[in-house]
Amino acid sequence: MNIIAERLRIGMELRGLRQNDLVDLTGISKGAVSSYLSGRYVPKQNNIDLLADALRVNPSWLAGHDAPMEIIDFVADSAKISTFPSDMTDEIRYYYGRLTSANRNNADRYIKNLYDIQSMQEENDLLLNAAHQRTDIPVTEEMCEHDNTIMNDENF
C-alpha cells in the first residue's frame, strides 16, 4: 500500500468517513476513490486537494510529504488552533465532517460571528460595570441596581 492510500485510510478513520462519503463529498468517482484506497493509482493534485478538503487534512500531508496532518489556522490573536479542537464533541465532528467545503466555510464564519458577538457582550458588560468601580466609598448592591437601571434606560 502506498503512503497516499495509507493516509487516506487514516483520515477516513479519524473523521468517521466511509468510501461512499468521500465520493459524495468530493465528486470523485467511486472507482477512482477505490483505486486510490487500494494503492493502484495515485491521485492527481486536484483530486488530492478535494480529498484533503473532505478529510479536513493538510493536502501536503495527504500527498505523502513530511508535513503536519492537521490544518493550522491563524486567528486574529495569532494563536494556533487545529481544525478540530480536542474538546469538540464526536457529534459535531461527525456533522462538520460531512459538510461541503462551502458549508464548512459558512459554519466557520458563523462560529466566528458568534465569538465576536460574545466578545462585544463581554466588553459591554465591562462598560456597564465600570460605573461600579468607585474607590471613594463602598458600593452597595442597591447602588449597582440603580446604576444598571439608569444605564439600561432608553430615555437617557
N, C-alpha and C positions, 0 to 999 in steps of 0.2 A: 504494500500500500504506500502511495507517495505521500509526501508531507501535506499537500493541499487536501487530499482525501481525509487524512487523519485529523487535520484541523477543522475541516467541515463537520466531521462527526463530533468533535469536542464542542464546537459552537452550537450544534443542534442539541446536544445533550444538556449543555449549560442553559440554553433558552427554552428547553422543553419542546422543541420542534421536531416534526416528522418530515420525511421526504416530500410528502404532498404539501405540507405547509410552505416549504421552500419554493415549490413550484408556484403556489398561489401568491406568495409574497414577492417573487422575483419576475414571474412571467417567463422564466426559462422552462423549456420543455422537460417533461418527466424523464424522457430518455437521456437528455443531456445531464440532468442532475444525477441520475443513476450512474452514468458513465464517470462523472466527477467523483462520486462517492466510492465507486469501485476502484478508482485509480487508473481506469482505462484511458481516460482523456484528461488533459489539464485545461481548465477554463481559460479563455482569453481575458484580458484585463477588464473589459467592460462587464463580463459576467462575474469576475472576481469582485468588482465594485458592487454589483447587485446583490451577490451572496453576502458580502460583508455587511452591507446595509441591512439586509434581512436578519442577519445574525447579531447585528449591533457590535461588530468587532472591527478592529483595525484592518483595513484591506492589505496593508503590508504584512501583517502577521499571517493573515489567511493565505497570502501568496507564498509563504514559507520563509520570509525574511526574519532576521533577528530584530523583532520589534515587539512592544507590549501588545497583548491581546486586546485589552480594553481600550476604548477610545477615551482620551482625556480631553475634557473641555476646560476652558479658562473662563471663569465667571468674573464679574466686574471687579471683585476684590483680589483677583489673580490667584485665588485658591483653586487647587485642582480637585475635581470630583469625577468619579467614574460614571459611566453611562448608567449603571445600576448601583445605587448606593446600597451598602450592606444591610441597611435596615428596611429596604423596600420589601414589601410582602411578596410572597410567591404569586398571589392572585394578581397583583399589579404587574409583576414581571410577565406573567402569562399573557395578559391582555395587551400590555405595551409591546411585547414581542410580536404580536400578530397584527399590529397597526401597519399601514403602508407608511412609506417614508414621509409623504406629505402630512399624514395624520400624526406621525411622531413629532414632526416639526410643530404642528398645531398644539399638541399636548405639551411640548416643551415651552412654547410661548405662553400657554395658559398657566402653567405652573409658575413661570417667571412673573407673569402679571399678578398672580395670587400673592407671590412673595413680595412684590413691590407694594401692593395694597396693604399687606400685613406690616411692612416696614413703615409706610406712611401712617398707619393707625398707631403703631408703637410710638412714632415721633409725635403724633398729635396728642397721645396720652401724656407724653413727657411735657409737652407745652401746657396742657391743661393742669398738670400737677405742679408746674413751675410757680403758680400763684401761691402754693402752699409752702414754698421753701423760705419762709420767714425765719430770720435768725434773731430778731429783736424781742419776740415774745413766743411763748409756747403755742403751737397751732392745735386747736381742738377739732374734733370730728364735726361739730356744728359749723365751725368756720369753713371747713373743707366743703361741706354740703352747700353752704351759702355761695361760696366761690364757684362751685360747679353749676349751680342754678344760674348765676349771672353769665358764666362763660357759655352755657348752652342756650341762653335766651336769644331767640332770633331777632328780637327788637333792639338789641344792643349792637 
